[in-house]
Amino acid sequence: MTSPAVRPWTRPHDWAEVVLGVVALLTPLWMDTEAGATWTMIVLGALIALDGLVSLAMPGQVYGEGMQVVLGVLMIISPWVMSYTDLTGIAWTSWIVGALTVLVGAAALPIAQAAHKSGSGMAGQH
């Protein structure tokens, strides 16, 4: 039997990742934007939310937390790479969502590693 912290669909870190991804995904609806910024937010937001859902379903998969950190870093650098730093609202959303995604991923990494080591998060054992 697994502990509540590693049961599928129960980890708050992964729910936070889903929420952050959805916020990024929907941000172009209420912020001034342009095509490059819009698609960057949609794609990265969807990937962050999807990674959160996968991590929720399989809490012992450590790669998901690492992917979360990478996606967060990509979100942080995207205003400079995609040239939308002049769009203050959406740029700040990228920086804040990216930083929070990195923090949540880093905080969840030890939990995922513990679940992986105990075998409780392994596929087929849910």
C-alpha positions in Angstrom: 0.0 0.0 0.0 1.4 3.5 -0.9 1.5 6.5 1.4 -0.9 9.4 0.6 2.0 11.5 -0.6 2.7 9.2 -3.5 -0.7 7.9 -4.5 -1.8 9.0 -8.0 -3.7 12.3 -8.3 -2.9 13.4 -4.7 0.4 15.4 -5.0 -0.2 19.2 -4.5 3.1 20.0 -6.4 1.7 18.4 -9.5 -1.7 20.1 -9.2 0.1 23.4 -8.9 1.9 22.6 -12.1 -1.4 21.9 -13.9 -2.8 25.2 -12.7 0.3 27.1 -13.7 0.2 25.5 -17.2 -3.5 26.4 -17.6 -2.9 30.0 -16.5 -0.1 30.3 -19.1 -2.2 28.6 -21.7 -5.1 31.0 -21.2 -3.1 34.2 -20.6 -3.4 35.4 -24.2 -7.1 35.7 -23.7 -6.8 38.6 -21.3 -3.4 40.2 -22.0 -2.2 42.3 -24.9 -0.1 40.0 -27.1 1.2 39.2 -30.6 1.4 35.9 -32.5 4.8 34.7 -31.3 4.0 35.4 -27.6 0.5 33.8 -28.0 1.8 30.6 -29.4 4.7 30.4 -27.0 2.3 30.7 -24.0 -0.1 28.2 -25.5 2.5 25.6 -26.3 4.5 25.9 -23.1 1.4 26.2 -21.0 -0.1 23.1 -22.5 3.2 21.2 -22.1 3.5 22.3 -18.4 -0.1 21.3 -17.7 0.3 18.0 -19.5 3.5 17.2 -17.6 1.6 17.9 -14.4 -1.1 15.5 -15.4 1.4 12.8 -16.2 3.1 13.4 -12.9 -0.2 13.2 -11.1 -1.0 9.9 -12.8 2.5 8.4 -12.2 3.9 10.1 -9.1 7.1 8.0 -9.0 8.4 9.1 -12.5 11.3 11.3 -11.6 11.8 12.5 -15.2 8.5 14.4 -15.0 9.9 16.7 -12.3 13.0 17.3 -14.3 10.9 18.1 -17.4 8.9 20.5 -15.3 12.1 22.4 -14.3 13.2 22.5 -18.0 9.8 23.8 -19.1 9.9 26.4 -16.4 13.3 27.6 -17.6 12.0 27.8 -21.2 9.1 29.9 -19.9 11.4 32.2 -18.1 13.7 32.8 -21.2 10.8 32.9 -23.7 10.2 36.7 -23.6 13.8 37.3 -24.7 14.0 34.5 -27.1 10.7 35.2 -28.8 11.1 39.0 -28.5 8.1 39.9 -26.5 9.7 41.7 -23.5 7.9 44.9 -24.7 4.5 43.2 -24.0 4.8 43.8 -20.2 1.8 41.8 -19.0 2.5 38.6 -20.9 6.3 38.9 -20.4 5.8 39.2 -16.6 3.4 36.2 -16.7 6.1 34.2 -18.5 8.7 35.1 -15.9 6.4 34.5 -12.9 4.8 31.2 -14.2 8.3 30.0 -15.3 9.9 30.8 -11.9 7.0 29.1 -10.0 7.2 26.1 -12.3 10.9 25.7 -11.6 10.3 26.1 -7.8 7.5 23.6 -7.8 9.5 21.1 -9.9 12.5 21.4 -7.7 10.4 21.0 -4.5 8.7 17.9 -5.9 11.9 16.2 -7.1 12.8 14.7 -3.7 9.2 13.4 -3.3 9.3 11.8 -6.7 12.7 10.2 -6.0 11.5 8.8 -2.7 8.4 7.3 -4.5 10.6 5.9 -7.3 13.0 4.3 -4.8 10.1 2.7 -2.8 8.6 1.4 -6.0 5.2 2.8 -5.1 5.2 5.2 -8.1 6.2 2.6 -10.7 3.8 2.0 -13.6 1.6 -1.0 -13.1 1.7 -0.8 -9.4 -1.1 1.8 -8.9 
